[in-house]
Amino acid sequence: MTIRALIVTDSALIRKFLSNILSQDPNLRVIGTAFNGKDGLEKIKKLRHDVVLLDNVMPIFDGLKTLARVMKEHPTPVVMI
């Protein structure tokens, strides 16, 4: 079973870095990235993910606000990064 991950961080460098690390494991697949919490919430609604890697410090919606919305609207495992 492949675990589908969504990466949400405002840092393009970290998005690329995490994508590269996760892609080395055949059981993990990055199905999308988002550049802030608002974008992340939009993609959470559309993508079929198993886990979200979520940055804490971001513009628009920070990680904690985004986490609260995720748990309320689409409860899912989240790893804060």
PyMOL commands that set and color helices and strands:
alter all, ss='L'
color gray80, all
select helices_A, chain A and resi 12-23+37-46+63-73
alter helices_A, ss='H'
color red, helices_A
select strands_A, chain A and resi 3-8+28-34+51-54+78-80
alter strands_A, ss='S'
color yellow, strands_A
deselect
rebuild
show_as cartoon
